Amino acid sequence: MDGLTEKGRLRLEWAAANMPVLKAIRERFEREKPFKGLRVGMALHTEAKTGILALTIAAGGAHVRLASCNPLSTDDSVAQALRDVHGMEVYAKKGESQEVYYRNLNSVLDMKPDFVIDDGADLIAMLHTSRKEILPGIKGANEETTTGVVRLRSMAAAGLLEFPVMAVNDAQMKFLFDNRYGTGQSTFDGWMNATNLMVSGKSVVVAGYGWCGKGVAMRAAGLGANVTVTEVDPIRAIEARMDGFSVARMADAVRTADAVITVTGCKGIIGHRELENMKDGCILSNAGHFDNEIDKEALEAMSQRVEKVRDFVDRYTLGDGRRIHLIADGRLVNLAAGQGHPAEIMDMSFSVQALALEHMVKNHGKMEKGVHTVPHFIDENIARTKLASMGIEIDALTDDQRKYIEGWEEGT
Ligand code: NAI
């Protein structure tokens, strides 16, 4: 086994050891084979935790193909170990060009999957555009992230989505932990790895106070930053203010920002106007799904010089001499410059994936085309197994308490 394969094998082993819920699911799948004879095409960040999900689905009897859902998020050691040690068909390479990225997604679709697991909805979009010939064979899909679910809801509203999709992102055991605590921690893992700089004492602006933004702002504050939040939703803006953060318009906030982290799922958060106002030396990064939150074309157009100053940091020198730094080309900082969410977090998210797929396989015949919520019993099962794995016991309602809560006669 060469060095890279061995490194990937150990990374997979480390992730698996910290994913107890998925382990229990995998052991059951090995016995019950719920996916026997099925083809499952996956486009997710190809790194260790995803590897464990792919192996779990394969353990359930499926033929699995995996590509990355982002050209920069592959861990090559893991991709190689999945191929060499586990014989899995993996189409992903860190830093692949846009052309290779789409070729790899096409390779997944070439297997004519029965079910797909997507992250960001590129695979599902291709099934409705360039690869329509495969569409009739698709029985259903899972979608991992907020941006993908938003895209699919738009497709469904326009009457264009041709099969049922489970909104894995919207399960409580996903977004409450993955988006908030996962993105919160891993964004700074990537940011600090890329810059080797202090967070403490810096003015950090977080764009978007959704589930991810809350986590990023919370961790920035915990690391000692002075945090400002930007929002377009007035309720979330008040939430940020009452959580103790400053709230401002982006065009104003950038005047004093040492770092800006975008995590909105929207585009053009940092554009020409914001760059005009930006403090010299500011470090820009993005944790939202697509790399369009920071307008790179505007940045390039305003720059006289671009230099790669560290592995994941480009320095743009603007016409007036100000220097703006961009991490990982504006792609997901936690995956492109870091190692993604902690394994304990992905244990929960990917358990939702595995059980949502099982539910879809059993029920797709009765499910309408469109976006579906993951049933609550799946969330609750995962939560109970996770608590048990953490050695935590909780109380249970007594019969008397249940009657009280469910009834209305008794007030005091
Ligand atoms: P969310 O919908 O809970 O929150 C997004 C927030 O951004 C909302 O409060 C919205 O009002 C705000 N927003 C939208 N446009 C804005 C603008 N122009 N300026 C300021 N604020 C704006 O979404 P969530 O779950 O927080 O996800 C955000 C993004 O992060 C999505 O693209 C999602 O796919 C991605 N994501 C990334 C992860 C990672 O590992 N880096 C993990 C999970 C999600």
Residues whose N, C-alpha, C, O or C-beta is under 5 A from the ligand:
A	BS01	NAI	T145 T146 T147 D178 N179 T183 A207 G208 Y209 G210 W211 C212 G213 T230 E231 V232 D233 R236 V263 T264 G265 C266 A287 G288 H289 F290 L332 N334
